[in-house]
Amino acid sequence: RMPPGVREVVSARLDRLGADCRNVLAVAALFGNAFRVDRLEAVLGASNVAVPWAGALDRALRSRILVDIDGTPGEYAFAHALIRRVLVDELEPSARAVWHARIARAIEHLIGARADTVAGELVRHFVAAGTLDDLRKACHHARRGAERAARELGWEEAARLYEIALDTGARCGELGEVEAIELRLAHARALRRSGDVAGARARCE
């Protein structure tokens, strides 16, 4: 838990930036510790919220709330994880879910056919959005991402994403009986290749 005194200090720093800037930063915080400006712009533009996001980011940079990532133009990071934590915590859960859905769809649109390269990111946002349709999307992207990771011998990531695909598929009723068995076997194979023989055996059973 964050000490109340720390939260108050961080919140006071954010208040000095103004409401518009704080709202932009709250959406940016949902991307993670770092975010790309083009993706943030796509999300805010799709939401029909008239927010001067560029000026807000400049203000946050001058105040050292955000910092440039060296060698990566158009990508910023929060100066401290506590700042991001305060911004995320102060969003209402319902608003947070809506923004996660918008972020996931914006990334899908920007990435297009290469969505399996950012499957983990898409899965995180669709799961956080939480509707049945979003869980179906999460299951789809988790499966694609797991298959890509397996092809590239990233067995731990493949196992993680297969497990998410099984969970989200069960929660939204997406998987048939045969499909679920195939996914369990793929998950077991990834677990075995990653060195978790006991976990693979348990999944096979």
Sequence and secondary structure as in RCSB ss.txt:
>XXXX:A:sequence
RMPPGVREVVSARLDRLGADCRNVLAVAALFGNAFRVDRLEAVLGASNVAVPWAGALDRALRSRILVDIDGTPGE
YAFAHALIRRVLVDELEPSARAVWHARIARAIEHLIGARADTVAGELVRHFVAAGTLDDLRKACHHARRGAERAA
RELGWEEAARLYEIALDTGARCGELGEVEAIELRLAHARALRRSGDVAGARARCE
>XXXX:A:secstr
   HHHHHHHHHHHHTT HHHHHHHHHHHTT SEEEHHHHHHHHHHTT    HHHHHHHHHHTTSEEE TT TTE
EEES HHHHHHHHHTS HHHHHHHHHHHHHHHHHHHGGGGGGGHHHHHHHHHHH SHHHHHHHHHHHHHHHHHHH
HTT HHHHHHHHHHHHHHHHHHT   HHHHHHHHHHHHHHHHHTT HHHHHHHH 
